[in-house]
Amino acid sequence: MFRWFRRAPAGPTEQQLHVQQALADYPPYAPPEWNEDPDSFVEASKKYREFFLGSKDTRLEALRGFLEKFDVSMNLDDAGLMAVSAWLPQYADLLVDDLDDDRVKDAYELFTLPWTGTLSGLNPIFDLAIYYAECLWHRRTRLEWIVYRAPDRGLAKHAISGVPQKVFDPMHWMYVECRNIRNTKRLKQRRMLVDENPMFLRSDTFYRAVLSHAPPGRRSRKT
């Protein structure tokens, strides 16, 4: 009854299709399986650290190729950083359907699910975080990676020491930033925002975040 009144579900937008096509061949981040043997926690954590540090360059190349599909040239200088910063509020909310879902968050932080299919967008989010860290080092900041994998269901941490806040987690920051972009857009669509230019939708938000963590200093790149 009243079928004529029902609206057909809207198809994907041009931006959504663009993201889907760009993600089609994105290589998934696939760390070694976690060893549940308590006697092997230290060794497993060391193995993961070596895997992460050894795969950083490959992950950045994957991200660079992905962004090129949007005509974004990803470099570490200010122009490249600003280009990525302008891309984020346009597309970051389309990478994964619902970053508020605990299952998605667990997949990102605990590796409970492979980053393929509907979760393939977690890969560029993770790699954007690596890019964040590389931008910090490029600005001659004294930093050090703190990478470990804990026994709590394989929880992995990728923090950086040496920033003004002493310890900074770019992986967590980037996930939250993408989530905030999505939620802000939803509020804006519902006309629930007073601010016409909310922070999370500004083209220079990521750029400014990087600069806030990268005061001038002696370069000492440690791994």
PLY file of the C-alpha trace (Angstrom):
ply
format ascii 1.0
element vertex 223
property float x
property float y
property float z
element edge 222
property int vertex1
property int vertex2
end_header
0.00 0.00 0.00
1.20 3.50 -0.89
4.23 2.06 -2.69
4.18 5.10 -4.93
5.07 7.19 -1.87
8.18 5.22 -0.99
11.46 6.62 -2.15
13.91 4.32 -3.85
17.16 4.02 -1.90
19.70 6.53 -3.11
22.63 5.07 -4.98
26.26 5.88 -4.17
27.37 9.42 -4.88
30.13 10.24 -7.33
32.52 10.75 -4.41
31.59 7.40 -2.89
32.16 5.62 -6.19
35.51 7.36 -6.54
36.61 6.13 -3.11
35.34 2.59 -3.75
37.24 2.38 -7.02
40.40 3.79 -5.47
40.22 1.24 -2.63
39.73 -1.73 -4.95
43.43 -2.61 -5.19
44.67 -1.14 -1.92
47.01 -3.67 -0.24
45.71 -4.71 3.18
47.83 -4.34 6.27
48.28 -7.91 7.44
50.47 -8.26 10.55
51.72 -11.65 11.74
49.18 -13.64 13.73
49.32 -13.15 17.46
50.81 -15.99 19.45
48.58 -16.67 22.47
51.36 -18.48 24.34
52.12 -16.30 27.42
55.77 -17.34 27.24
56.03 -15.80 23.77
54.50 -12.36 24.41
57.84 -10.55 24.37
59.00 -12.32 21.22
55.66 -11.77 19.49
55.76 -8.07 20.33
59.30 -7.81 18.99
58.26 -9.60 15.82
55.38 -7.19 15.32
57.61 -4.15 15.86
59.99 -5.42 13.21
57.09 -6.08 10.85
55.64 -2.60 11.31
58.93 -0.75 10.92
59.87 -2.89 7.95
56.59 -2.23 6.14
56.35 1.55 6.64
57.82 2.48 3.28
55.57 0.03 1.46
52.53 1.41 3.25
53.46 4.98 2.31
53.81 3.97 -1.33
50.36 2.41 -1.23
48.94 5.61 0.23
50.76 7.74 -2.34
49.26 5.68 -5.18
45.81 5.89 -3.60
45.91 9.68 -3.27
47.19 10.08 -6.82
43.80 8.77 -7.94
42.38 11.96 -6.45
45.07 14.12 -8.09
46.76 14.61 -4.73
50.54 14.61 -4.70
51.59 13.31 -1.29
54.90 14.81 -0.24
56.40 15.68 3.12
56.87 19.38 2.39
54.28 22.02 3.25
52.62 21.92 -0.18
52.19 18.15 -0.09
50.99 18.21 3.50
48.45 20.90 2.68
47.19 18.89 -0.30
46.55 15.87 1.94
45.02 18.13 4.57
42.54 19.50 2.00
41.68 15.97 0.83
40.73 14.69 4.29
37.51 16.66 4.93
36.31 15.82 1.44
36.79 12.06 1.50
37.89 10.70 4.91
34.30 10.06 6.00
33.79 7.74 3.02
36.64 5.34 3.78
34.71 3.18 6.28
30.95 3.15 6.73
30.73 3.58 10.50
33.78 4.39 12.59
31.55 4.65 15.68
30.90 0.91 15.54
32.89 -0.94 18.22
33.48 -3.81 15.81
35.20 -1.45 13.40
37.25 0.10 16.18
38.29 -3.35 17.44
39.29 -4.35 13.93
41.51 -1.27 13.73
43.05 -1.49 17.21
42.99 -5.21 17.93
43.19 -6.72 14.43
40.09 -8.79 15.17
39.06 -8.76 11.51
41.07 -8.47 8.28
41.09 -5.04 6.66
39.37 -6.14 3.49
35.94 -5.68 1.93
33.90 -3.11 3.84
36.88 -2.56 6.17
39.42 -1.91 3.42
39.25 1.81 4.20
41.05 1.15 7.48
44.23 0.68 5.44
44.55 4.28 4.22
43.51 5.56 7.66
46.39 3.59 9.20
48.78 4.70 6.46
47.74 8.33 6.82
48.86 8.00 10.44
52.26 6.76 9.28
52.37 9.73 6.92
51.61 11.99 9.91
54.66 10.59 11.69
56.86 11.01 8.62
55.78 14.65 8.34
56.92 15.19 11.92
60.36 13.73 11.26
60.68 15.74 8.06
60.36 18.88 10.17
63.46 17.86 12.13
61.76 16.91 15.33
63.55 14.59 17.73
61.28 11.55 17.90
61.23 7.82 18.46
58.71 5.11 17.58
57.30 3.11 20.49
55.75 0.01 18.96
54.54 -3.05 20.82
51.86 -5.68 20.75
50.19 -6.60 24.02
48.45 -9.83 25.12
45.05 -8.11 25.33
43.60 -9.83 22.26
46.61 -8.76 20.26
46.28 -5.04 21.00
48.97 -3.10 19.14
50.25 0.36 19.94
52.19 2.70 17.67
53.17 5.77 19.67
55.77 8.47 19.18
57.88 9.95 21.94
59.57 13.32 21.77
56.62 15.52 20.79
55.60 18.43 23.08
52.95 16.21 24.68
55.72 13.64 25.37
53.84 10.69 23.79
51.57 10.87 20.77
49.56 8.10 19.05
49.09 9.07 15.37
47.06 5.92 14.63
44.47 6.79 17.24
44.47 10.45 16.22
43.80 9.68 12.56
40.98 7.24 13.32
39.28 9.80 15.58
39.83 12.56 13.02
38.12 10.56 10.26
35.26 9.73 12.64
34.90 13.38 13.58
34.78 14.43 9.94
31.98 11.94 9.30
29.96 12.92 12.37
30.39 16.63 11.67
29.09 16.18 8.14
26.07 14.32 9.46
25.30 17.13 11.89
25.71 19.68 9.15
23.33 17.78 6.88
20.75 17.81 9.67
21.36 21.53 10.17
22.39 20.94 13.75
25.57 23.02 13.59
25.80 26.71 14.31
29.35 27.02 13.02
29.34 27.42 9.23
32.98 26.40 9.05
33.49 23.65 11.66
37.06 22.75 12.55
36.91 19.16 11.29
35.82 20.27 7.82
38.49 22.91 7.34
41.09 22.23 4.68
44.02 23.14 6.95
43.06 21.22 10.11
45.45 18.31 9.51
48.17 20.68 8.34
47.93 22.67 11.56
47.85 19.51 13.68
51.13 18.34 12.21
52.79 21.71 12.75
51.58 21.79 16.35
53.56 18.58 17.01
56.65 19.57 15.07
58.59 22.41 16.68
62.07 23.03 15.26
64.71 20.76 16.71
67.65 18.57 16.00
66.82 15.67 13.74
67.41 12.30 15.33
65.46 9.64 13.51
65.30 6.54 15.63
63.42 3.31 15.11
0 1
1 2
2 3
3 4
4 5
5 6
6 7
7 8
8 9
9 10
10 11
11 12
12 13
13 14
14 15
15 16
16 17
17 18
18 19
19 20
20 21
21 22
22 23
23 24
24 25
25 26
26 27
27 28
28 29
29 30
30 31
31 32
32 33
33 34
34 35
35 36
36 37
37 38
38 39
39 40
40 41
41 42
42 43
43 44
44 45
45 46
46 47
47 48
48 49
49 50
50 51
51 52
52 53
53 54
54 55
55 56
56 57
57 58
58 59
59 60
60 61
61 62
62 63
63 64
64 65
65 66
66 67
67 68
68 69
69 70
70 71
71 72
72 73
73 74
74 75
75 76
76 77
77 78
78 79
79 80
80 81
81 82
82 83
83 84
84 85
85 86
86 87
87 88
88 89
89 90
90 91
91 92
92 93
93 94
94 95
95 96
96 97
97 98
98 99
99 100
100 101
101 102
102 103
103 104
104 105
105 106
106 107
107 108
108 109
109 110
110 111
111 112
112 113
113 114
114 115
115 116
116 117
117 118
118 119
119 120
120 121
121 122
122 123
123 124
124 125
125 126
126 127
127 128
128 129
129 130
130 131
131 132
132 133
133 134
134 135
135 136
136 137
137 138
138 139
139 140
140 141
141 142
142 143
143 144
144 145
145 146
146 147
147 148
148 149
149 150
150 151
151 152
152 153
153 154
154 155
155 156
156 157
157 158
158 159
159 160
160 161
161 162
162 163
163 164
164 165
165 166
166 167
167 168
168 169
169 170
170 171
171 172
172 173
173 174
174 175
175 176
176 177
177 178
178 179
179 180
180 181
181 182
182 183
183 184
184 185
185 186
186 187
187 188
188 189
189 190
190 191
191 192
192 193
193 194
194 195
195 196
196 197
197 198
198 199
199 200
200 201
201 202
202 203
203 204
204 205
205 206
206 207
207 208
208 209
209 210
210 211
211 212
212 213
213 214
214 215
215 216
216 217
217 218
218 219
219 220
220 221
221 222
